[in-house]
């Protein structure tokens, strides 16, 4: 590991010429907010938060608008169980590669343009749902709409770029959780729209098609709002920052190699595959499960299924809040322990859900299960922002893509065709959660330690984050953002080992 060099004078001169900006929230040396005020719409931090989660919410609604109407759609299109299973897999498989690409796009062109572009490109396929005429076109439309789930990566990247270490877990948790609410909200929205349209005189097989214009319009509007009001970083958009010299333009090959070469990213991708991946799987099967197993009507099954997704309102933010809370005292080691414990409990509850034989207990256990598995998602993205500063987008993309890979594998193994009953598939899915959470124990940061071992002697945050840059790049000053991040991330040492001032004193009055 190369020691940080001292040849920073030219870069410091550029930085000293940059005027100090004023913000409505207190900020650190990177101008990231050190407070999270959920009722505020102040620009750029909180406005970005609201634009980001609303866009992701709309994409979630579009992607999972089909499952609550499956009983009607399958009769209209003569879909078999295999057709439905293949389409469910297709809806999350395309986003695997889209999320990796989104991570790279966020690193290179910024989250604003990346997320808005993807939403606009995939929105037409939501409208095309009205013209589906066969099992084949049903699968194709679900596949391409599913690409929009990659907006999750831009959402989490954006929050990690706007909010500092002490609140980044909460910001990521709330944005991701409220976005994921779309998976529950659509279980209520689509049956309601279907009923209203049918009540206005449409036939069953026409009403469900017209209903898809609403999520398509919502997705388009949120994308245009991001282009109009969004901002990549606290200091401005990527293009302007690169022109002014405040941000160096990175290379895709270097960012990519740095990201994929970090083993911690592969572990977070695996574990995320069995919290968020499980959530995606449940969104695809839960309404049909309750409809068929307990002989419920469409509306009742939709309400029960919606409760799983709607739990995201508190569960994922709760996971992010828990991550920040334990980090204040125990640092990164606390974040890792909390992630492992919460996700493991979620796995046990999933196993229990698969053993339920009556409606009441099944609903109760499902709600508990949703709280823990979704909290684990928030806890995961309490760790991700610290894996890499230079390749944050790639790491976020790999982790997010892992969620989709987990969903694909789980649906292929346990919910494809008629090999397993739904309840048996849920039981086996719980076993997978427990097994795939164990590798969290292998994550180790030299400067902070891991679950079972403390930090390496002499290791520092500067050593870790500056090792991502070559000596030549440091001479050009490309590493300065990483240097600031290293200083601000010393809060991850925990209360007992933290320096007296882990976050630079705010330069902005809170009343502005």
Secondary structure, DSSP 4 states (H G I P E B T S, - for coil): -PPPPS--HHHHHHHHTSPPP--SS-B-TT--BS---TT---TTHHHHHHHHHHHHHHHHHHHTTTGGGHHHHHHHHT--HHHHHHHHHHHHHHHHHHHHHHHHHHHHT-HHHHHHHHHHHHHHHHHHGGG--SHHHHHHHHHHHHGGGGHHHHHHHHHHHHB-HHHHHHHHHHHHHHHHHHHHHHHHHHHHHHHHHHHTT--HHHHHHHHHHHHHHHHHHHHHHHHHH--SBTTB-HHHHHHHTSSPPP-HHHHHHHHHT-HHHHHHHHHHHTTHHHHHHHHHHHHHHHHHHTT--HHHHHHHHHHHHHGGGTHHHHHHHHHHHHHHHHHHHHHHHHHHHHHHHHHHHHHHHTT--SHHHHHHHHHHHHHHHHHHHHHHHHHGGGT-STTHHHHHHHHHHHHHHHHHHHHHHHSSTTSS-HHHHHHHHHHHHHHHHGGGGG-EETTTEESSS-PPTT--HHHHHHTTS-HHHHHTTTTHHHHHHHHHGGGGG-TTT--S-SSPPP-S-TT-
